């Protein structure tokens, strides 16, 4: 069974936004160093999560700020920051198209590595 037209358009929009993100990252390098760029990027991401954390902590849902969540969150955040920083530094030496292609290889490599 095929995807519907709205689903195809949403997939196309997601791919376009993802691809334009590399162009924005490359242009951002004209104004900031790689680690400063990622620092601002992650700071904005953290600030955008504050309302969600506040909302979840008021309801019946588990509190995302529980102590047992911190180690896993710090590990995942550290790995994400290291990967994003390496990618950002790599954009100093290559084009946005090449960086997007190399990053997109995870679609193929992750399942293959999962089989191994």
Rosetta blueprint (number, residue, H / E / L):
1 X L
2 X L
3 X L
4 X L
5 X H
6 X H
7 X H
8 X H
9 X H
10 X H
11 X H
12 X H
13 X H
14 X H
15 X H
16 X H
17 X H
18 X H
19 X H
20 X H
21 X H
22 X H
23 X H
24 X H
25 X H
26 X H
27 X H
28 X H
29 X L
30 X L
31 X L
32 X L
33 X L
34 X H
35 X H
36 X H
37 X H
38 X H
39 X H
40 X H
41 X H
42 X H
43 X H
44 X H
45 X H
46 X H
47 X H
48 X H
49 X H
50 X H
51 X H
52 X H
53 X H
54 X H
55 X H
56 X H
57 X H
58 X H
59 X L
60 X L
61 X L
62 X L
63 X L
64 X L
65 X L
66 X L
67 X H
68 X H
69 X H
70 X H
71 X H
72 X H
73 X H
74 X H
75 X H
76 X H
77 X H
78 X H
79 X H
80 X H
81 X H
82 X H
83 X H
84 X H
85 X H
86 X H
87 X H
88 X H
89 X H
90 X H
91 X L
92 X L
93 X L
94 X L
95 X L
96 X H
97 X H
98 X H
99 X H
100 X H
101 X H
102 X H
103 X H
104 X H
105 X L
106 X H
107 X H
108 X H
109 X H
110 X H
111 X H
112 X H
113 X H
114 X H
115 X H
116 X L
